[in-house]
Amino acid sequence: MARMAIEVKCPCCHTTLKVDAETGVVLTHKEPEKPKPIDDIRVAVAALKTDAARREDVFQKSLADHKTRQSTLDKKFDELFKQAKESPNEKPFRPDFDLD
């Protein structure tokens, strides 16, 4: 009878394991290729600076969205309030179980 081997990838360290299905023993393991060390420190510093600039841009956009959020919600509320005043004859929604 042929032995079944299951190949599993670890979600934590991304190592690929080949496990015997019958006994549960790890037959082989293959670690992922590690990134190369930094050869030039100037390249690494430039990458960190561009990453910092990108983070700052994302933060500023989020901050601007947060500042305008209240005015956007106020506009939406005013529009819906105006629609409710224009059609007062409509009955309010009542679920079936509230009709007791």
Biopython code that builds the backbone (N, CA, C, O; Angstrom):
import numpy as np
from Bio.PDB.StructureBuilder import StructureBuilder

atoms = [
    (1, "MET", "N", (0.839, -1.165, 0.000)),
    (1, "MET", "CA", (0.000, 0.000, 0.000)),
    (1, "MET", "C", (0.893, 1.240, 0.000)),
    (1, "MET", "O", (1.858, 1.314, 0.760)),
    (2, "ALA", "N", (0.572, 2.201, -0.844)),
    (2, "ALA", "CA", (1.372, 3.413, -0.952)),
    (2, "ALA", "C", (1.083, 4.326, 0.237)),
    (2, "ALA", "O", (-0.062, 4.476, 0.665)),
    (3, "ARG", "N", (2.122, 4.915, 0.745)),
    (3, "ARG", "CA", (1.956, 5.822, 1.883)),
    (3, "ARG", "C", (1.548, 7.194, 1.360)),
    (3, "ARG", "O", (2.129, 7.708, 0.404)),
    (4, "MET", "N", (0.553, 7.767, 1.995)),
    (4, "MET", "CA", (0.077, 9.091, 1.617)),
    (4, "MET", "C", (0.876, 10.135, 2.388)),
    (4, "MET", "O", (1.082, 10.013, 3.595)),
    (5, "ALA", "N", (1.318, 11.152, 1.678)),
    (5, "ALA", "CA", (2.023, 12.260, 2.310)),
    (5, "ALA", "C", (1.230, 13.532, 2.047)),
    (5, "ALA", "O", (0.817, 13.807, 0.921)),
    (6, "ILE", "N", (1.029, 14.289, 3.096)),
    (6, "ILE", "CA", (0.287, 15.538, 2.999)),
    (6, "ILE", "C", (1.286, 16.684, 3.089)),
    (6, "ILE", "O", (2.157, 16.705, 3.958)),
    (7, "GLU", "N", (1.139, 17.639, 2.168)),
    (7, "GLU", "CA", (2.016, 18.799, 2.180)),
    (7, "GLU", "C", (1.263, 19.966, 2.811)),
    (7, "GLU", "O", (0.171, 20.324, 2.370)),
    (8, "VAL", "N", (1.858, 20.553, 3.845)),
    (8, "VAL", "CA", (1.216, 21.619, 4.616)),
    (8, "VAL", "C", (2.162, 22.807, 4.689)),
    (8, "VAL", "O", (3.373, 22.643, 4.841)),
    (9, "LYS", "N", (1.593, 24.018, 4.578)),
    (9, "LYS", "CA", (2.400, 25.228, 4.717)),
    (9, "LYS", "C", (2.054, 25.890, 6.044)),
    (9, "LYS", "O", (0.888, 26.176, 6.315)),
    (10, "CYS", "N", (3.059, 26.129, 6.864)),
    (10, "CYS", "CA", (2.862, 26.746, 8.176)),
    (10, "CYS", "C", (2.454, 28.206, 7.989)),
    (10, "CYS", "O", (3.150, 28.953, 7.300)),
    (11, "PRO", "N", (1.332, 28.628, 8.594)),
    (11, "PRO", "CA", (0.907, 30.018, 8.429)),
    (11, "PRO", "C", (1.791, 31.007, 9.189)),
    (11, "PRO", "O", (1.765, 32.204, 8.903)),
    (12, "CYS", "N", (2.555, 30.531, 10.132)),
    (12, "CYS", "CA", (3.389, 31.410, 10.943)),
    (12, "CYS", "C", (4.747, 31.669, 10.286)),
    (12, "CYS", "O", (5.119, 32.819, 10.050)),
    (13, "CYS", "N", (5.478, 30.603, 9.994)),
    (13, "CYS", "CA", (6.835, 30.761, 9.466)),
    (13, "CYS", "C", (6.935, 30.449, 7.978)),
    (13, "CYS", "O", (8.012, 30.574, 7.394)),
    (14, "HIS", "N", (5.830, 30.045, 7.355)),
    (14, "HIS", "CA", (5.740, 29.749, 5.918)),
    (14, "HIS", "C", (6.655, 28.603, 5.487)),
    (14, "HIS", "O", (7.052, 28.531, 4.324)),
    (15, "THR", "N", (6.985, 27.718, 6.406)),
    (15, "THR", "CA", (7.754, 26.527, 6.081)),
    (15, "THR", "C", (6.816, 25.481, 5.497)),
    (15, "THR", "O", (5.700, 25.303, 5.984)),
    (16, "THR", "N", (7.267, 24.791, 4.456)),
    (16, "THR", "CA", (6.472, 23.736, 3.845)),
    (16, "THR", "C", (6.863, 22.406, 4.486)),
    (16, "THR", "O", (8.030, 22.015, 4.472)),
    (17, "LEU", "N", (5.870, 21.720, 5.047)),
    (17, "LEU", "CA", (6.101, 20.437, 5.710)),
    (17, "LEU", "C", (5.435, 19.324, 4.915)),
    (17, "LEU", "O", (4.316, 19.486, 4.428)),
    (18, "LYS", "N", (6.115, 18.208, 4.786)),
    (18, "LYS", "CA", (5.524, 17.019, 4.181)),
    (18, "LYS", "C", (5.342, 16.013, 5.307)),
    (18, "LYS", "O", (6.313, 15.557, 5.911)),
    (19, "VAL", "N", (4.068, 15.667, 5.586)),
    (19, "VAL", "CA", (3.722, 14.842, 6.736)),
    (19, "VAL", "C", (3.132, 13.524, 6.257)),
    (19, "VAL", "O", (2.313, 13.496, 5.338)),
    (20, "ASP", "N", (3.557, 12.432, 6.888)),
    (20, "ASP", "CA", (2.987, 11.119, 6.599)),
    (20, "ASP", "C", (1.582, 11.081, 7.187)),
    (20, "ASP", "O", (1.398, 11.296, 8.385)),
    (21, "ALA", "N", (0.590, 10.806, 6.339)),
    (21, "ALA", "CA", (-0.810, 10.836, 6.769)),
    (21, "ALA", "C", (-1.121, 9.717, 7.753)),
    (21, "ALA", "O", (-1.978, 9.879, 8.621)),
    (22, "GLU", "N", (-0.452, 8.612, 7.632)),
    (22, "GLU", "CA", (-0.745, 7.463, 8.481)),
    (22, "GLU", "C", (-0.174, 7.623, 9.885)),
    (22, "GLU", "O", (-0.863, 7.356, 10.869)),
    (23, "THR", "N", (1.077, 8.055, 9.984)),
    (23, "THR", "CA", (1.734, 8.127, 11.287)),
    (23, "THR", "C", (1.800, 9.538, 11.866)),
    (23, "THR", "O", (1.982, 9.701, 13.073)),
    (24, "GLY", "N", (1.655, 10.554, 11.026)),
    (24, "GLY", "CA", (1.741, 11.935, 11.494)),
    (24, "GLY", "C", (3.162, 12.425, 11.659)),
    (24, "GLY", "O", (3.389, 13.467, 12.275)),
    (25, "VAL", "N", (4.123, 11.694, 11.121)),
    (25, "VAL", "CA", (5.527, 12.055, 11.235)),
    (25, "VAL", "C", (5.895, 13.011, 10.099)),
    (25, "VAL", "O", (5.476, 12.820, 8.958)),
    (26, "VAL", "N", (6.676, 14.033, 10.419)),
    (26, "VAL", "CA", (7.151, 14.970, 9.403)),
    (26, "VAL", "C", (8.250, 14.282, 8.611)),
    (26, "VAL", "O", (9.277, 13.885, 9.162)),
    (27, "LEU", "N", (8.016, 14.146, 7.302)),
    (27, "LEU", "CA", (8.992, 13.489, 6.446)),
    (27, "LEU", "C", (10.062, 14.472, 5.975)),
    (27, "LEU", "O", (11.256, 14.180, 6.050)),
    (28, "THR", "N", (9.635, 15.622, 5.496)),
    (28, "THR", "CA", (10.578, 16.651, 5.052)),
    (28, "THR", "C", (10.034, 18.024, 5.431)),
    (28, "THR", "O", (8.836, 18.205, 5.651)),
    (29, "HIS", "N", (10.934, 18.965, 5.497)),
    (29, "HIS", "CA", (10.517, 20.356, 5.688)),
    (29, "HIS", "C", (11.412, 21.243, 4.832)),
    (29, "HIS", "O", (12.601, 20.977, 4.660)),
    (30, "LYS", "N", (10.810, 22.304, 4.299)),
    (30, "LYS", "CA", (11.552, 23.220, 3.440)),
    (30, "LYS", "C", (11.257, 24.641, 3.918)),
    (30, "LYS", "O", (10.122, 25.113, 3.845)),
    (31, "GLU", "N", (12.288, 25.305, 4.404)),
    (31, "GLU", "CA", (12.129, 26.671, 4.887)),
    (31, "GLU", "C", (12.112, 27.627, 3.696)),
    (31, "GLU", "O", (12.777, 27.378, 2.691)),
    (32, "PRO", "N", (11.359, 28.710, 3.807)),
    (32, "PRO", "CA", (11.327, 29.666, 2.699)),
    (32, "PRO", "C", (12.668, 30.382, 2.569)),
    (32, "PRO", "O", (13.440, 30.473, 3.524)),
    (33, "GLU", "N", (12.921, 30.883, 1.374)),
    (33, "GLU", "CA", (14.172, 31.590, 1.137)),
    (33, "GLU", "C", (14.157, 32.912, 1.899)),
    (33, "GLU", "O", (13.204, 33.685, 1.800)),
    (34, "LYS", "N", (15.194, 33.155, 2.642)),
    (34, "LYS", "CA", (15.271, 34.371, 3.450)),
    (34, "LYS", "C", (15.699, 35.543, 2.564)),
    (34, "LYS", "O", (16.451, 35.360, 1.606)),
    (35, "PRO", "N", (15.215, 36.749, 2.889)),
    (35, "PRO", "CA", (15.608, 37.908, 2.085)),
    (35, "PRO", "C", (17.097, 38.194, 2.241)),
    (35, "PRO", "O", (17.705, 37.920, 3.276)),
    (36, "LYS", "N", (17.656, 38.752, 1.179)),
    (36, "LYS", "CA", (19.080, 39.065, 1.205)),
    (36, "LYS", "C", (19.339, 40.209, 2.183)),
    (36, "LYS", "O", (18.504, 41.099, 2.343)),
    (37, "PRO", "N", (20.492, 40.178, 2.831)),
    (37, "PRO", "CA", (20.828, 41.299, 3.712)),
    (37, "PRO", "C", (21.056, 42.563, 2.876)),
    (37, "PRO", "O", (21.318, 42.491, 1.676)),
    (38, "ILE", "N", (20.953, 43.695, 3.520)),
    (38, "ILE", "CA", (21.101, 44.971, 2.824)),
    (38, "ILE", "C", (22.565, 45.159, 2.449)),
    (38, "ILE", "O", (23.452, 45.127, 3.302)),
    (39, "ASP", "N", (22.800, 45.356, 1.144)),
    (39, "ASP", "CA", (24.168, 45.561, 0.676)),
    (39, "ASP", "C", (24.594, 47.016, 0.827)),
    (39, "ASP", "O", (25.721, 47.307, 1.228)),
    (40, "ASP", "N", (23.680, 47.925, 0.500)),
    (40, "ASP", "CA", (24.027, 49.342, 0.527)),
    (40, "ASP", "C", (23.129, 50.052, 1.532)),
    (40, "ASP", "O", (21.905, 50.028, 1.399)),
    (41, "ILE", "N", (23.721, 50.674, 2.518)),
    (41, "ILE", "CA", (22.947, 51.337, 3.567)),
    (41, "ILE", "C", (22.196, 52.541, 3.014)),
    (41, "ILE", "O", (21.128, 52.886, 3.519)),
    (42, "ARG", "N", (22.740, 53.185, 1.984)),
    (42, "ARG", "CA", (22.069, 54.355, 1.405)),
    (42, "ARG", "C", (20.743, 53.962, 0.764)),
    (42, "ARG", "O", (19.763, 54.701, 0.853)),
    (43, "VAL", "N", (20.714, 52.817, 0.128)),
    (43, "VAL", "CA", (19.478, 52.329, -0.496)),
    (43, "VAL", "C", (18.433, 52.044, 0.577)),
    (43, "VAL", "O", (17.255, 52.352, 0.399)),
    (44, "ALA", "N", (18.859, 51.465, 1.673)),
    (44, "ALA", "CA", (17.934, 51.152, 2.767)),
    (44, "ALA", "C", (17.383, 52.430, 3.394)),
    (44, "ALA", "O", (16.194, 52.496, 3.709)),
    (45, "VAL", "N", (18.218, 53.433, 3.579)),
    (45, "VAL", "CA", (17.766, 54.701, 4.161)),
    (45, "VAL", "C", (16.783, 55.387, 3.223)),
    (45, "VAL", "O", (15.777, 55.934, 3.675)),
    (46, "ALA", "N", (17.061, 55.365, 1.927)),
    (46, "ALA", "CA", (16.145, 55.974, 0.953)),
    (46, "ALA", "C", (14.798, 55.263, 0.966)),
    (46, "ALA", "O", (13.753, 55.906, 0.871)),
    (47, "ALA", "N", (14.820, 53.949, 1.081)),
    (47, "ALA", "CA", (13.567, 53.191, 1.133)),
    (47, "ALA", "C", (12.776, 53.542, 2.390)),
    (47, "ALA", "O", (11.553, 53.670, 2.334)),
    (48, "LEU", "N", (13.452, 53.697, 3.510)),
    (48, "LEU", "CA", (12.769, 54.074, 4.748)),
    (48, "LEU", "C", (12.171, 55.472, 4.657)),
    (48, "LEU", "O", (11.078, 55.716, 5.169)),
    (49, "LYS", "N", (12.882, 56.390, 4.008)),
    (49, "LYS", "CA", (12.364, 57.757, 3.869)),
    (49, "LYS", "C", (11.134, 57.793, 2.973)),
    (49, "LYS", "O", (10.169, 58.494, 3.276)),
    (50, "THR", "N", (11.158, 57.046, 1.874)),
    (50, "THR", "CA", (9.983, 57.037, 0.991)),
    (50, "THR", "C", (8.814, 56.362, 1.693)),
    (50, "THR", "O", (7.663, 56.755, 1.505)),
    (51, "ASP", "N", (9.101, 55.359, 2.491)),
    (51, "ASP", "CA", (8.039, 54.693, 3.241)),
    (51, "ASP", "C", (7.449, 55.642, 4.279)),
    (51, "ASP", "O", (6.236, 55.648, 4.491)),
    (52, "ALA", "N", (8.278, 56.430, 4.918)),
    (52, "ALA", "CA", (7.794, 57.404, 5.896)),
    (52, "ALA", "C", (6.926, 58.457, 5.213)),
    (52, "ALA", "O", (5.910, 58.875, 5.768)),
    (53, "ALA", "N", (7.312, 58.883, 4.027)),
    (53, "ALA", "CA", (6.515, 59.867, 3.288)),
    (53, "ALA", "C", (5.162, 59.279, 2.904)),
    (53, "ALA", "O", (4.144, 59.969, 2.969)),
    (54, "ARG", "N", (5.146, 58.029, 2.511)),
    (54, "ARG", "CA", (3.890, 57.376, 2.143)),
    (54, "ARG", "C", (2.976, 57.259, 3.362)),
    (54, "ARG", "O", (1.774, 57.508, 3.265)),
    (55, "ARG", "N", (3.540, 56.883, 4.499)),
    (55, "ARG", "CA", (2.742, 56.796, 5.728)),
    (55, "ARG", "C", (2.167, 58.149, 6.111)),
    (55, "ARG", "O", (1.016, 58.241, 6.538)),
    (56, "GLU", "N", (2.963, 59.199, 5.961)),
    (56, "GLU", "CA", (2.495, 60.547, 6.284)),
    (56, "GLU", "C", (1.356, 60.961, 5.355)),
    (56, "GLU", "O", (0.391, 61.580, 5.802)),
    (57, "ASP", "N", (1.457, 60.625, 4.059)),
    (57, "ASP", "CA", (0.379, 60.945, 3.116)),
    (57, "ASP", "C", (-0.911, 60.230, 3.490)),
    (57, "ASP", "O", (-1.988, 60.825, 3.459)),
    (58, "VAL", "N", (-0.801, 58.963, 3.840)),
    (58, "VAL", "CA", (-1.984, 58.193, 4.226)),
    (58, "VAL", "C", (-2.592, 58.773, 5.501)),
    (58, "VAL", "O", (-3.814, 58.867, 5.617)),
    (59, "PHE", "N", (-1.763, 59.155, 6.443)),
    (59, "PHE", "CA", (-2.256, 59.739, 7.687)),
    (59, "PHE", "C", (-2.970, 61.059, 7.428)),
    (59, "PHE", "O", (-4.047, 61.296, 7.976)),
    (60, "GLN", "N", (-2.387, 61.920, 6.603)),
    (60, "GLN", "CA", (-3.003, 63.215, 6.310)),
    (60, "GLN", "C", (-4.343, 63.042, 5.606)),
    (60, "GLN", "O", (-5.287, 63.781, 5.882)),
    (61, "LYS", "N", (-4.434, 62.075, 4.700)),
    (61, "LYS", "CA", (-5.701, 61.814, 4.009)),
    (61, "LYS", "C", (-6.754, 61.331, 5.007)),
    (61, "LYS", "O", (-7.906, 61.763, 4.960)),
    (62, "SER", "N", (-6.358, 60.445, 5.899)),
    (62, "SER", "CA", (-7.279, 59.940, 6.913)),
    (62, "SER", "C", (-7.730, 61.064, 7.845)),
    (62, "SER", "O", (-8.899, 61.121, 8.227)),
    (63, "LEU", "N", (-6.829, 61.938, 8.206)),
    (63, "LEU", "CA", (-7.158, 63.063, 9.076)),
    (63, "LEU", "C", (-8.138, 64.015, 8.390)),
    (63, "LEU", "O", (-9.081, 64.495, 9.020)),
    (64, "ALA", "N", (-7.918, 64.286, 7.107)),
    (64, "ALA", "CA", (-8.831, 65.163, 6.364)),
    (64, "ALA", "C", (-10.211, 64.530, 6.253)),
    (64, "ALA", "O", (-11.221, 65.219, 6.392)),
    (65, "ASP", "N", (-10.265, 63.218, 6.004)),
    (65, "ASP", "CA", (-11.551, 62.519, 5.940)),
    (65, "ASP", "C", (-12.274, 62.593, 7.283)),
    (65, "ASP", "O", (-13.491, 62.768, 7.330)),
    (66, "HIS", "N", (-11.530, 62.459, 8.356)),
    (66, "HIS", "CA", (-12.127, 62.506, 9.694)),
    (66, "HIS", "C", (-12.694, 63.896, 9.999)),
    (66, "HIS", "O", (-13.746, 64.022, 10.626)),
    (67, "LYS", "N", (-11.991, 64.928, 9.552)),
    (67, "LYS", "CA", (-12.451, 66.297, 9.805)),
    (67, "LYS", "C", (-13.724, 66.620, 9.031)),
    (67, "LYS", "O", (-14.577, 67.355, 9.529)),
    (68, "THR", "N", (-13.865, 66.083, 7.824)),
    (68, "THR", "CA", (-15.044, 66.385, 7.005)),
    (68, "THR", "C", (-16.177, 65.395, 7.236)),
    (68, "THR", "O", (-17.257, 65.555, 6.666)),
    (69, "ARG", "N", (-15.957, 64.397, 8.043)),
    (69, "ARG", "CA", (-16.967, 63.360, 8.261)),
    (69, "ARG", "C", (-18.238, 63.928, 8.884)),
    (69, "ARG", "O", (-19.340, 63.590, 8.452)),
    (70, "GLN", "N", (-18.099, 64.775, 9.880)),
    (70, "GLN", "CA", (-19.270, 65.315, 10.567)),
    (70, "GLN", "C", (-20.117, 66.162, 9.625)),
    (70, "GLN", "O", (-21.345, 66.073, 9.652)),
    (71, "SER", "N", (-19.480, 66.978, 8.797)),
    (71, "SER", "CA", (-20.262, 67.801, 7.866)),
    (71, "SER", "C", (-20.966, 66.926, 6.831)),
    (71, "SER", "O", (-22.083, 67.237, 6.418)),
    (72, "THR", "N", (-20.334, 65.854, 6.416)),
    (72, "THR", "CA", (-20.967, 64.932, 5.472)),
    (72, "THR", "C", (-22.182, 64.271, 6.111)),
    (72, "THR", "O", (-23.233, 64.156, 5.479)),
    (73, "LEU", "N", (-22.044, 63.840, 7.350)),
    (73, "LEU", "CA", (-23.174, 63.226, 8.047)),
    (73, "LEU", "C", (-24.304, 64.232, 8.265)),
    (73, "LEU", "O", (-25.479, 63.880, 8.160)),
    (74, "ASP", "N", (-23.952, 65.477, 8.568)),
    (74, "ASP", "CA", (-24.972, 66.515, 8.736)),
    (74, "ASP", "C", (-25.744, 66.749, 7.443)),
    (74, "ASP", "O", (-26.966, 66.899, 7.464)),
    (75, "LYS", "N", (-25.036, 66.780, 6.323)),
    (75, "LYS", "CA", (-25.698, 66.971, 5.026)),
    (75, "LYS", "C", (-26.650, 65.817, 4.730)),
    (75, "LYS", "O", (-27.772, 66.037, 4.272)),
    (76, "LYS", "N", (-26.208, 64.592, 4.990)),
    (76, "LYS", "CA", (-27.067, 63.427, 4.754)),
    (76, "LYS", "C", (-28.306, 63.481, 5.644)),
    (76, "LYS", "O", (-29.415, 63.202, 5.188)),
    (77, "PHE", "N", (-28.116, 63.841, 6.911)),
    (77, "PHE", "CA", (-29.240, 63.917, 7.832)),
    (77, "PHE", "C", (-30.229, 64.988, 7.388)),
    (77, "PHE", "O", (-31.437, 64.753, 7.384)),
    (78, "ASP", "N", (-29.722, 66.167, 7.015)),
    (78, "ASP", "CA", (-30.605, 67.252, 6.574)),
    (78, "ASP", "C", (-31.413, 66.848, 5.348)),
    (78, "ASP", "O", (-32.602, 67.157, 5.261)),
    (79, "GLU", "N", (-30.782, 66.161, 4.401)),
    (79, "GLU", "CA", (-31.485, 65.722, 3.190)),
    (79, "GLU", "C", (-32.586, 64.713, 3.533)),
    (79, "GLU", "O", (-33.701, 64.817, 3.022)),
    (80, "LEU", "N", (-32.287, 63.763, 4.373)),
    (80, "LEU", "CA", (-33.295, 62.769, 4.753)),
    (80, "LEU", "C", (-34.401, 63.394, 5.602)),
    (80, "LEU", "O", (-35.560, 62.995, 5.489)),
    (81, "PHE", "N", (-34.065, 64.356, 6.439)),
    (81, "PHE", "CA", (-35.068, 65.048, 7.247)),
    (81, "PHE", "C", (-36.013, 65.844, 6.349)),
    (81, "PHE", "O", (-37.220, 65.891, 6.583)),
    (82, "LYS", "N", (-35.444, 66.467, 5.320)),
    (82, "LYS", "CA", (-36.250, 67.222, 4.361)),
    (82, "LYS", "C", (-37.198, 66.288, 3.607)),
    (82, "LYS", "O", (-38.359, 66.631, 3.380)),
    (83, "GLN", "N", (-36.708, 65.114, 3.222)),
    (83, "GLN", "CA", (-37.558, 64.134, 2.533)),
    (83, "GLN", "C", (-38.679, 63.668, 3.451)),
    (83, "GLN", "O", (-39.804, 63.471, 2.993)),
    (84, "ALA", "N", (-38.397, 63.492, 4.720)),
    (84, "ALA", "CA", (-39.424, 63.042, 5.666)),
    (84, "ALA", "C", (-40.485, 64.119, 5.865)),
    (84, "ALA", "O", (-41.663, 63.795, 6.014)),
    (85, "LYS", "N", (-40.097, 65.384, 5.872)),
    (85, "LYS", "CA", (-41.068, 66.471, 6.018)),
    (85, "LYS", "C", (-41.954, 66.607, 4.784)),
    (85, "LYS", "O", (-43.132, 66.947, 4.897)),
    (86, "GLU", "N", (-41.386, 66.342, 3.600)),
    (86, "GLU", "CA", (-42.139, 66.487, 2.353)),
    (86, "GLU", "C", (-43.197, 65.409, 2.190)),
    (86, "GLU", "O", (-44.193, 65.635, 1.503)),
    (87, "SER", "N", (-43.019, 64.276, 2.784)),
    (87, "SER", "CA", (-43.987, 63.185, 2.648)),
    (87, "SER", "C", (-44.452, 62.711, 4.027)),
    (87, "SER", "O", (-44.134, 61.592, 4.430)),
    (88, "PRO", "N", (-45.204, 63.549, 4.757)),
    (88, "PRO", "CA", (-45.636, 63.142, 6.103)),
    (88, "PRO", "C", (-46.790, 62.149, 6.082)),
    (88, "PRO", "O", (-47.081, 61.546, 7.115)),
    (89, "ASN", "N", (-47.463, 61.953, 4.941)),
    (89, "ASN", "CA", (-48.618, 61.062, 4.866)),
    (89, "ASN", "C", (-48.227, 59.592, 4.892)),
    (89, "ASN", "O", (-49.067, 58.734, 5.163)),
    (90, "GLU", "N", (-46.988, 59.296, 4.620)),
    (90, "GLU", "CA", (-46.556, 57.903, 4.624)),
    (90, "GLU", "C", (-46.546, 57.378, 6.056)),
    (90, "GLU", "O", (-46.107, 58.053, 6.987)),
    (91, "LYS", "N", (-47.038, 56.171, 6.198)),
    (91, "LYS", "CA", (-47.060, 55.556, 7.524)),
    (91, "LYS", "C", (-45.649, 55.120, 7.901)),
    (91, "LYS", "O", (-44.896, 54.666, 7.039)),
    (92, "PRO", "N", (-45.286, 55.247, 9.145)),
    (92, "PRO", "CA", (-43.964, 54.782, 9.557)),
    (92, "PRO", "C", (-43.889, 53.257, 9.487)),
    (92, "PRO", "O", (-44.895, 52.566, 9.645)),
    (93, "PHE", "N", (-42.724, 52.764, 9.256)),
    (93, "PHE", "CA", (-42.509, 51.320, 9.168)),
    (93, "PHE", "C", (-42.712, 50.689, 10.533)),
    (93, "PHE", "O", (-42.150, 51.136, 11.532)),
    (94, "ARG", "N", (-43.533, 49.632, 10.559)),
    (94, "ARG", "CA", (-43.755, 48.878, 11.791)),
    (94, "ARG", "C", (-43.625, 47.399, 11.467)),
    (94, "ARG", "O", (-44.363, 46.887, 10.626)),
    (95, "PRO", "N", (-42.722, 46.721, 12.103)),
    (95, "PRO", "CA", (-42.587, 45.282, 11.880)),
    (95, "PRO", "C", (-43.850, 44.544, 12.308)),
    (95, "PRO", "O", (-44.603, 45.034, 13.149)),
    (96, "ASP", "N", (-44.078, 43.378, 11.736)),
    (96, "ASP", "CA", (-45.273, 42.587, 12.018)),
    (96, "ASP", "C", (-45.404, 42.223, 13.493)),
    (96, "ASP", "O", (-46.521, 42.165, 14.007)),
    (97, "PHE", "N", (-44.334, 41.986, 14.162)),
    (97, "PHE", "CA", (-44.424, 41.550, 15.552)),
    (97, "PHE", "C", (-44.775, 42.705, 16.496)),
    (97, "PHE", "O", (-45.062, 42.456, 17.667)),
    (98, "ASP", "N", (-44.763, 43.961, 16.029)),
    (98, "ASP", "CA", (-45.158, 45.094, 16.868)),
    (98, "ASP", "C", (-46.654, 45.374, 16.813)),
    (98, "ASP", "O", (-47.127, 46.299, 17.474)),
    (99, "LEU", "N", (-47.397, 44.609, 16.053)),
    (99, "LEU", "CA", (-48.812, 44.882, 15.866)),
    (99, "LEU", "C", (-49.685, 44.262, 16.949)),
    (99, "LEU", "O", (-50.908, 44.267, 16.810)),
    (100, "ASP", "N", (-49.133, 43.753, 17.974)),
    (100, "ASP", "CA", (-49.911, 43.116, 19.046)),
    (100, "ASP", "C", (-50.775, 44.088, 19.784)),
    (100, "ASP", "O", (-51.486, 43.701, 20.711)),
]
sb = StructureBuilder()
sb.init_structure("model")
sb.init_model(0)
sb.init_chain("A")
sb.init_seg("    ")
for serial, (resi, resn, name, xyz) in enumerate(atoms, 1):
    if name == "N":
        sb.init_residue(resn, " ", resi, " ")
    sb.init_atom(name, np.array(xyz, "f"), 0.0, 1.0, " ", f" {name:<3s}", serial, name[0])
structure = sb.get_structure()
